Amino acid sequence: MFKRYIVIAFRNLQRQRLFTFINIAGLAVSMTVCLIVLISVRENFSYDNFHPAASRTWRITTHAQTPDGRKYHMASVPLPMGAALKNNYAAVENEATLYGVLNGEGKIDKKKIYISGTFATPSFFEVFGFKLAAGDPRTALVTPNSIVLTAETAQRFFGTNDPMGKVIQFDRFGSFIVSGVMEPAPSKSHIDYEAFAAMSSVPSLEQSKVLPDKLNNWDQVQSSYTYVVMRRGEKLSALESALKDQAHRYDGLVQKGQGSMAFEPQALSKITPSQELVDDIGGTPPWGKILAEIGVALGLIICACFNYTNLSIVRSLQRAKEVGVRKVNGAQRWQIFLQFITESVIMCILSLIMAVLLLLLMQATHFRGLPVPDNNLLEPRLLMLFLLFSIVIGIVAGAIPAWALSAFQPAKVLKNLIDIKLFGGLGLRKTLIVIQFSLSLTAIIFLVTVYRQFHYKAIKDMGFYRKDILNVPLADADFQRMKERMLQLKDVGTATASSGTLGMPRHCNFCVIRTGESKDRMEFGYYAGDVDFLKVMHLRLMAGTTFPESASAEKEQYIIINEKAVSVMGIKSPADAIGRTLFLSDSLPVSIIGVVKDFNFQPIEVNIRPMAIRFVPAEFHQLQLAMLKGDKEQQVADVKKIWTAMHPGEIFTSEWMDEQLGSRDGREVVSMLGFLVFITTLIAALGLLGIVAYTSFTRRKEIAIRKVLGASAAGLLMLLSKNYIKLIVIAGCIALPLGYISSLLFLQIFAYRVSTGILAMLGSFLFLVFLALVTIFSQTWRAIEVNPADNLRND
């Protein structure tokens, strides 16, 4: 029986080739997006599922409020928190603390590799269950200056050689002996560091001032993370009570109006997907992104299913007599229903094959329109999941037309097909068309706004110079010596050493500053730069001067601030600020030597805030070369020659500043949105195509009679099209305010933004009207061109 159903299904698909292709293509494009989301969601929920005692493991988070009322929910806690909980509360069975500041270049012989690492307590492996391929997990993190590497990091450093006992040298932290190599984790973890060093190394680093005093400091929260394992049978309330007890340390802050701090447990299973806490670790996806992906996928597949239903009805109405004949010959309703469901499932399986081929093509061509996963799409378990997904979609999409068409009365369909009414007429499908085109127009308006905003971001003058500046890493070279060597090149105009690139997120550091007259502390953003920093970046001095050539490299003496900082400190003018003393971290006095005009030292998502430029050579990470106009490739080659001579055996990297900032211009976001908008609009057009084809088919005798009575082609075209044009206008009336609101909400992300653009909205609407008219006229004109005699012939 099923074999006969399959044969009939393929015959019908082959007979209606164009209709079949449109149907399969529409479903396939939607399924492509759904499969990407399916893989992504599957991976996002595979984090942290291998840790022992996961149900009893909690991460401690911090709720902090600043004196000016700003509130932060932070993933980090004070560094002493773990030991305090383990030693003072019987309900806590074990704890593990991470101090994620072990970042920098690790060196073995002449090989240097950047490492993102953390200091960890010896209980780390016991709490999280990571396995070691080499070394003893009980002792690997006990001895000071011992370090455990991930398998990938060990491979990068040592290749196939045995890494155990080898020494890795950090410029800042000193030497560490490899005491273990981790096995690859069974699945993903939010703890994604490349190296884990013994926490017992921290005291000596604090004594030598390499690290700030945090081991016994309850006032510093950043970069330290505490996890606790509760004893069996202990309730969460016991941990909450302990955290409230620890929060009493900050009662004095509340009484003095200096803010507040409180602590909250977070279940290990709730860390991923991320709640987007401040100072979190790992690149885990946030809940908002996952829900948005699921919402887009569901919306697309629901629209595609409805379109499939519409198009199936149009095609199936032409087979209504077949249904009548089969029923006269004794076929039961469930058999006919099963026939149409079989055809629907086959259609979806064919769409699945096309969708997988599309994904493979995207992987091979590195398509940027969607975040195509790197997974092996031909993995048997994944293919089975895809197949199950397509069968479910086929049943859902085919159920409505199968149920309706299997209910045809033989006498009625064999007598007059025109009188058949499905689902109470066209109201439901007209409503669907309005909804689909409303969504399409809203998406188009939103896309245009996103494009305009990111284009504005790419060309906006941020108040500093960004063209023809080549960023070159200092590595371990002396900045002054390397600067002198680079200035010998004929194409290098000026050069400066700096801690990072202006305008790049996370390149800006932060410090706490107070004035001599007040005990109130203020948070400033800052960049470290040398005496030529203002000159290279074209920053305008409003008062004072840049750093003097005699500035000390060991002890900080001077500071340059912006106009916003002058205003926040209550100083009347930039000139009045010159010579005043500020205190860094409450104790280091520095003198204001200059005030620069405000500029966007952070991305345009945020307003200009108080900032400083400091002369701290220890924080210089790169040399920024202002190049003259010329052959950029040759200029980079000349710079590379000098750099390689100063760093023998190391790999040279460089980046043009405008390209570095341009990498954040949102091109990938716009490409992805554009692709999704294209799919949404395509689905809406296919839905409109289906309903126009359906009505043209059912009104074919009316059209023939009107033509016989002398109706013109233009009149018939308007008669058949005016109702659909009304639907598009209604969709426009709904979508224009929705597009305006969604665009307005998006633009609120940016402190500096474009207007919503009424002309852009009207242009989007006219584009959609044009697309709809092409779709409508293509079907109505086809119906009008048919010879009236063919339609009036006696059936």
Disulfide bonds with the S-S distance in Angstrom:
none
